[in-house]
Amino acid sequence: MSGNAVITGPVVMAGRVESLFMAPAPPSVTPRQIPPATALFVNRTAELDRLQSVAAALRLSHAPGIVVLSGLGGVGKTQLVAQWAARVLEPSYPGGHLYADLGESRRDGAADVSGVLAGFLGSLGVHPDFVPAGLGERTALFRSVTAGRHTLVVVDNARQAAEIRPLVPTTGLLVATSRTGLPGLAMDGAVAIAVEPLDERAGVELVRSWHGVTDSDGAAETLVRLCSGLPLALRAVGEWLARRPQLGLKDAVRALGVNGLPRSEDGATSLDTVLDMAYEGLSDRARQLYRLFGCLPGTTATVDLAAAAGVPAAEEAVGELLTAHLAVVVGFPDGPRRFRPHDVVREHTRSVVGALPEADRRAVLRAVADFYTTAVAHADVLVLGAGRFRLQEPPTRSVEELSVGESMFTDGAEALDWLDAERGNLLALLRVAADERWDETVWRLCESLWALYDGRKHHLDSVEAHGLGIDAARRCGRADVEVRMRNQLARAHYGLGSFEEAATALALAEPLLDEVADARLKGMIRETQGLVALASGAPGDAYTLFALALEANTVTGDTHGTVVQSYNIAQSLLAAGRAQGALDVLAEARVTAVDSGDDGMLPRIDVVQARALQRLNRLGAASEAAVRAAEQALKRKQYVRLDQALSILSELATSTSDVTLREACEAKLRELHRGVGVTPEGG
C-alpha cells in the first residue's frame, strides 16, 4: 500500500485463498454432562416410563419439548434423570446431553442464564471468540446450533419459567428439576411429572440393598418412615451405618428419635437430623472440608482450594465426602476437578458453620480470598502477558505452591478456562470481600479479572465487579486504582452497547486524572472515550481522543500502545470519510508493528487497510490487503479477523465479477464457520 506492494492476479489470489489451511478442529466430543447414575436405585418405574413416553412423543412431533420434574429437595429428581439417561437415551439424543445446575449460578435469586448459555455453546463446539455478548444473541445462536441436532438439556434447581425458556434446544428436549412445578411453563406446553418420596416397599428395598445390613422387627420400615422416604436421607443413614459395622438398623432408628425428620417452617421435611448424623460420622479432615463448604462464598471447590484453606490430606477428605454422597463432582472437562455439596447439604453446612466462632469463619474466608487473589493474578499474566500495565505487585507465591499435584494451569488457554470455570465463585468472593472491607483484595481481583471478563464477554459480571472495585479504591484513597476501575467499567458498558453508561463512567474518572502521575492511565481513559465516540457516530471527536491516547503512549515508550492508537486513529479517519489519511497512518503503524514484533496487530491493520482501499475504489490493492489479512489472521488463530478478511474479499470479488475468487472465499467461510461451531455439520 506504500506503492511497492505486489498485487497478484485474480487466479493467483483465488489460489492463495484456497491454500489457506484450516487446521482440523480438535476431535469433536459429544457432550455427556448429566451426572452419573448410581447403582442403587429403586421404585421409579412409573416416572421413568412417563419420561420416556413424553420424550418419544415429542421426538416424533419434531417439536422442542419441556418436562418439569418437581419434588422435595433430596427426593431424587436428578438421579431419576441420570437413570433415564443411562438406560434409554444414548441413541435418542446424538447431539449431546447438556447439564447445568442453576443453583450454582444463582445470585440474589436470579440465575445467570447468559453464562449457562455461553457454557452450552462452548460444549457444542462454538469457539469462544464467536460466542456473542448478550443474552438474546446467545439464545439465538444456541437455537441455530441445536437446529436439527437432537439435544437433551437437563437443568437442575430451576425456580422460574423465564430462566428455562432460553435454554430450550430447537430440536430436542429440556428436562428441568424444581422444588415447585414451574406453572408458568404450562403455556409452553411443558409436561409436569411429580417425583414423590419412596413408598414403604421401595424404601425397604433400598435399605435392604445396603451391604451387611440385616432387617429385624420391622426396623427397615420404621427407618423409611422416619426419613420420610427421601433417598438422600436414607443414603446418609446408610453411610452412617457403614462407618459403624457394630451397629444395626435399630441403632439408626434410635439415633433418629421417635419423630424422625422434623419439618421446617414452610412445612417441608428438614434433613438436618440425618445430616447431623452424617457429619458426626466423618473423619476430622472430612468434617473440616464440610465446614469449608459452609464458609465458601461460591458453590464449588477444588482440592487446591481446600488445601489452601487448611484442610489436611485434602484429596482424601474430598474422597470421603464423595463416597458418603455428601458431595458430587462437577463436570468441567478440563483443568482441576471441582466438587460441590448437594443443595440440601449446602444448607446444612452453613448451619454447622453458624455455630462456630466468628473469628474461625473469618480466618477460613481470608485464606480462601488469599488463594483466589494470588491464583487469579497468575492467570491474568498468562492470558494477557507479563508486559500488561498493572497497578498491583506480582504475587509472592507461585502457581506450583498453590497447586496440589499438577499445576492448576500452565498456559494462557488453560488459565482462561480456569478463570471461566471459577467465574461464579469469584464474583461471590468479590461481594463478600467488599462486605468485609477487604478493599485491596477487591480491587486486585477486579484488575486481574479483566482477562476473563473482556476475553469471554462476561460484561454483566464486569459491571457488578467494577462497581465494587470503584468503592474499594475510594475507600483506599487510590485515585490511580479508581481510574483503572472506572475505565474497565466503561469497557464493560461499551461491550454491552451501553454507550451512555460508558460515557458516564469515564466522565467520573476525568477529575481524577490530575491526581495520577502515570500517563498510561490517562491514555487508557482517552482511548476508551475515543471508542465510545466512534461507536456513537462522532469520528471527529474519536480522532482527537485517540490522538491524546497516542501521545500518552508515546511519552511512556509503550510501542504496542502507539500501534494500537494509530490503528484506532485510522478507524476514526475512515469513519470520517478520510480513507487516504487512514492509509497513511496504517502504513506507518504496520512498519512499527513489524519492527517491534507486534505481529498480533497485523491482521487488524490489514483489515482496515482493505476497507480504506475499497473506499478509494482501488479494488486490486484492497483484495491484496484482505488476502494478506486472512493469511496473517489464520497464522495467529484470530478467527474473527479471518472471518472479516474473507468477507471483505468476497465483497470485492462480487464487485469485480470475479466468480472464481468469490466462490473460493465463500467455501473458506463455510469451512471456517463449521470449524468454530457456528454452522452445524452439513450446514
Number of C-alpha atoms within 10 A of each C-alpha: 18 9 6 6 10 9 15 14 12 18 11 12 20 22 14 18 23 15 12 14 12 13 10 8 12 8 6 9 10 14 19 18 20 24 19 16 17 11 7 11 16 16 15 17 10 10 18 17 12 14 21 16 12 15 23 12 12 17 18 8 10 13 14 21 24 27 21 29 26 22 19 19 22 23 21 22 23 23 18 22 23 19 20 19 22 15 11 12 17 14 8 16 19 16 22 24 25 21 23 24 18 20 18 18 21 17 14 6 9 13 22 19 22 22 23 21 20 25 20 21 25 16 22 24 22 24 17 16 13 18 22 18 20 19 17 12 13 24 22 14 21 24 19 17 24 22 18 16 19 21 25 30 22 26 25 20 22 24 20 17 17 14 16 20 15 19 23 23 26 21 24 28 25 25 24 29 27 21 20 16 22 21 13 12 19 15 8 13 12 19 17 19 16 17 20 16 20 23 16 17 14 18 25 23 18 21 24 14 15 15 9 10 17 13 14 11 9 11 19 25 20 19 25 26 20 21 29 23 23 23 23 22 24 22 21 22 24 22 19 22 22 18 13 11 10 8 13 17 22 17 13 20 21 11 14 18 12 10 10 22 19 16 12 11 8 7 8 11 18 23 25 21 18 24 21 14 18 23 23 13 18 19 13 14 19 24 19 19 26 27 24 24 25 23 21 21 21 22 22 22 23 21 23 23 22 25 20 22 22 16 25 16 13 23 17 14 23 27 14 19 23 16 12 22 16 24 22 20 17 18 15 16 10 10 15 19 16 20 20 22 24 17 18 17 23 19 15 24 25 17 14 18 18 14 9 11 9 10 9 12 18 13 13 20 20 16 17 22 26 15 19 20 23 21 24 28 22 23 28 23 19 19 17 17 12 12 9 9 11 14 13 14 8 13 13 7 12 13 20 13 11 18 19 19 10 12 15 21 22 14 12 18 12 17 24 24 18 21 22 20 18 19 20 21 20 24 21 17 23 25 16 18 21 19 11 11 15 16 22 19 21 26 29 22 27 29 22 23 26 23 23 25 24 16 16 21 23 23 23 19 18 25 20 15 27 28 15 21 31 24 18 25 22 14 13 16 11 15 19 20 25 24 27 25 27 25 28 29 28 29 30 27 23 21 18 18 16 14 21 14 17 24 20 13 22 23 16 13 20 14 11 15 16 9 11 15 10 12 16 22 21 25 24 22 28 24 27 23 28 28 24 26 20 21 16 13 13 16 23 16 17 29 26 17 25 28 21 20 31 26 19 23 24 19 12 14 12 15 16 20 21 23 27 21 27 25 26 28 28 29 28 28 22 21 20 17 15 16 22 17 14 26 24 14 20 26 18 14 23 22 14 16 20 13 10 12 12 15 15 17 19 21 28 22 26 28 25 26 32 29 25 27 23 22 16 15 12 12 19 19 20 27 30 24 29 30 26 21 27 30 21 22 26 20 16 15 14 16 20 15 20 27 20 20 31 27 19 23 33 23 17 23 23 15 12 14 11 16 15 15 26 23 17 21 25 16 14 22 19 14 14 21 19 18 21 20 21 22 20 19 12 5 9
